[in-house]
Amino acid sequence: MNNQLILDQVTVKYGAMAAVSDATFSLAEGEIGCLLGPSGCGKTTLLRAIAGFESVSTGSISLHGEFISTPKHTKAPEDRAVGMVFQDFALFPHLNVNKNIGFGLNNLSGKEKNLRITEMLELVGLASVAERFPHELSGGQRQRIALARALAPNPQILLLDEPFSNLDAELRTQLAAEVRSLLKKNKVTALMVTHDQDEAFAMADKIALLNAGNVVQVDTPYKLYHKPGSLFAADFIGKGAVINVGIDAAGLLGNNLGSLSLNTLPEDFGNTVKLLVRPDDIAYDDTSDTKLEIVSKSFLGPNYLYELALNDGQLVPCLTHSHVDIAVGDELPVQFDLRHVVIFNSD
Amino acid sequence: MPSLNSTGQPTGHGWRTSLLIVTAIIALPMLVIFASLLLPFSTAWQHLFETVLTDYVTNSLILMIGVGVGTLLLGVSAAWLTGMCDFPGRKILSWAFLLPMAMPAYIIAYTYTGILDFSGPIQSLLRGIFDWQYGDYYFPQVRSLSGAICMLSLVLYPYVYMLVRVAFIEQSTAVLEASRNLGKRPWETLFQVAIPMARPAIVAGVSLALMETLADYGTVAYFGVNAFTTGIFRTWYGLGDLTTAAQLCAFLMLFVFALILAERWSRQRLRFHHDSAQKKMARMQLKGWRATLALSIGILIVSLGFIIPAGQLALWAATRLQENFNGDFLSLLFNSFALASLASLCCLIIAIFLAYTKRVFNSRLELGAVGVASLGYAVPGTVIAVGVLIPIAWLDNQIDFLSKAWFNYPTGLLLSSTIGILVFAYVIRFLSVALNTVDSGLTAIKPSIDESARSLGATPARVLSRVHLPILRTSLLTALLLVFVEVLKELPTTLILRPFNFNTLAVRTYELASDERLIDAALPALAIVIIGLLPVLLITKSILNERSTNE
């Protein structure tokens, strides 16, 4: 597969401060990528550098085999075949939907332009609002029109900046799935930015996790969740607790947690390891002798999420059916299932 | 504040009645003007039709088109430079662009006449350099229709500048970036996105500038341009025909209403253009010759609109300071200040009454009444003066008639040409200035603040004295100052309604200038300009605040 977008050791500076350093990332044609990270991690800066609104101070960005950003030259935003859906959609308030979508179609004749606009409106399923103005649209409609406008000039890559953050939670998941299938069906290469892992998981083939201006891990959603490469990734993605546990040479863990098979352990593990315990790594078991004190619990509808105290006081999560209803302060009988647990060297 | 019962609901119909009475009195002159259309058209109309009416209409239209284009070009350029770009000197320019507001049009008009006429410094210099004689060369005539367009544009563009600058600054950067992203160059983005999005602000600003243009009497009269306002003056003073003057006023009001509609419409549209959360400033950095060009354009506009005329006035005033700074000048100052203080106090009291009534009752009747009461800003002073004059003259005649019949004593014109009538006319014209300020101050006090004060045990009177007044203090002072300065500058209303031999700074300036005593007129003119700088400082302060929150 050809790489449509390549970021090679990109650094973007605001004055003396580097917002992004040494970011490397690539997307194949038709792939949907995501830059995920907490606010202020530099993900939006990186997206703006790809769109041409920020210059790079080292490294390079190339699109479809052409260098579009190098420290020496930043191709103007209007000369890049990059489409962008802005966080607040940035629809032109003085133009109706038709004209918004047609805005970027400079090289088409009137007739071709109208055809393309109609095509785009049908693509996002909003042919009925063609004559309306942005303020007459709902949030979800605005989002789809912004998408249609960005896709109309047939860009080589589509950038989406927090595309769902301005919508209510219910609409968000529904639209994320819709947008993904629309992009996939039309083989659009896309890169979105979000701080919301659920959105990232719902949309992306490939996620770059950013922290403090650095790309810390690039992986599929599955691997990012189950094989986090760092404590930061483990902490940021999904629910879970990182605990320090003593371990002996045979792999027997302290705190009555059982043992780990030696081939899953790093080669030079010491006297303690750090374990990432996800809520589904500890299972409720009526027959178990291992009982842990319940520190708090929250009702999630189908499930209860319990917070349990190990013997030494460290807290771990446990997910049960919501019919397992035991009071805070009492004990919960549990079984440890350490087959998928993530192990970090303690340092 | 209206009395409230224990649950906080307003009681008593007294407030509503007094609201309606106040509104009716304020609306009376306007009603009189329109009622004049029902009276038979006198033979003077025949004369007007045959001679000058076409002139009045075409000249006023050309004036509006010219000033519209002029203020648009100057105002939008200034707003673009200081709102969207960055270059050395931008911060100073962003408030310096407001300075021409301090310069009434009739003052800049006569100052430029002095600078540019045959014996003025420019032509003398040219003759000196090239050794020309009279008639050897072409020099544009300031005292002309196009001269009036230039003068009015130079001092009225700040209306456009202020509104458009805010519109530019509040435009979402994302929208401008979206345009670049969709393949438009910066200039295409300016003309296809930024300016069209600012269109409501542009229309509102130009409408305000055109209202001032229609209201202008001093400039057109001094330049000898036959416009509506000069026509009304001539009909009244020349032909002594008040009814025809009122009918002319009514026709002038047709233009005014078109502008009011344009302004209101565009202010409504403005709402739709603010839906962006992102307001991060990303000014276009100008470097090298672009920065020099931007700064030069800015300096040119401010120099023409303020620095050159104000400097010339200061020079003139200084040359005759010893002769002219005398008791007469001090009594002019005293008259003007007393009149302006009285009028601004009256405006403030009525504005507080209206704003509170609107706040407490807040139904369609009150909103409508307040809307009617605040229409005066759009009505030319000449029209208001004629509208006031007619009912007062009628009242005077009735009193005179009755007095003669009952006491055999002629009272003459008892009310006409008194300070009270002049103040009444000012209140109608400038009430909206005070009302807008008080109203926006009061709107900032959310009802929940009243409710929390009441729940903490404060009586309504205590809420007013301990909560509202301290919060409103700045708004009230601002309202006083704004009306004060407007009254000080107002020329046509004062000319028509002032008591015999009662002079103000504005009237004296105009009279001296009309008598070609330009240098003697400089001292009162300069006084008006200096006092006119006060509101400019106020607006500058708010611009500085906006800067500290935005940058």
Boltz contact constraints between the chains, C-beta under 6 A:
constraints:
  - contact:
      token1: [A, 51]
      token2: [B, 181]
      max_distance: 6.0
  - contact:
      token1: [A, 53]
      token2: [B, 177]
      max_distance: 6.0
  - contact:
      token1: [A, 77]
      token2: [B, 180]
      max_distance: 6.0
  - contact:
      token1: [A, 77]
      token2: [B, 181]
      max_distance: 6.0
  - contact:
      token1: [A, 78]
      token2: [B, 180]
      max_distance: 6.0
  - contact:
      token1: [A, 78]
      token2: [B, 183]
      max_distance: 6.0
  - contact:
      token1: [A, 78]
      token2: [B, 184]
      max_distance: 6.0
  - contact:
      token1: [A, 78]
      token2: [B, 185]
      max_distance: 6.0
  - contact:
      token1: [A, 84]
      token2: [B, 181]
      max_distance: 6.0
  - contact:
      token1: [A, 86]
      token2: [B, 174]
      max_distance: 6.0
  - contact:
      token1: [A, 86]
      token2: [B, 178]
      max_distance: 6.0
  - contact:
      token1: [A, 88]
      token2: [B, 174]
      max_distance: 6.0
  - contact:
      token1: [A, 88]
      token2: [B, 276]
      max_distance: 6.0
  - contact:
      token1: [A, 88]
      token2: [B, 277]
      max_distance: 6.0
  - contact:
      token1: [A, 88]
      token2: [B, 278]
      max_distance: 6.0
  - contact:
      token1: [A, 90]
      token2: [B, 174]
      max_distance: 6.0
  - contact:
      token1: [A, 90]
      token2: [B, 175]
      max_distance: 6.0
  - contact:
      token1: [A, 90]
      token2: [B, 178]
      max_distance: 6.0
  - contact:
      token1: [A, 93]
      token2: [B, 272]
      max_distance: 6.0
  - contact:
      token1: [A, 93]
      token2: [B, 273]
      max_distance: 6.0
  - contact:
      token1: [A, 94]
      token2: [B, 196]
      max_distance: 6.0
  - contact:
      token1: [A, 94]
      token2: [B, 197]
      max_distance: 6.0
  - contact:
      token1: [A, 103]
      token2: [B, 182]
      max_distance: 6.0
  - contact:
      token1: [A, 104]
      token2: [B, 182]
      max_distance: 6.0
  - contact:
      token1: [A, 104]
      token2: [B, 183]
      max_distance: 6.0
  - contact:
      token1: [A, 106]
      token2: [B, 183]
      max_distance: 6.0
  - contact:
      token1: [A, 135]
      token2: [B, 272]
      max_distance: 6.0
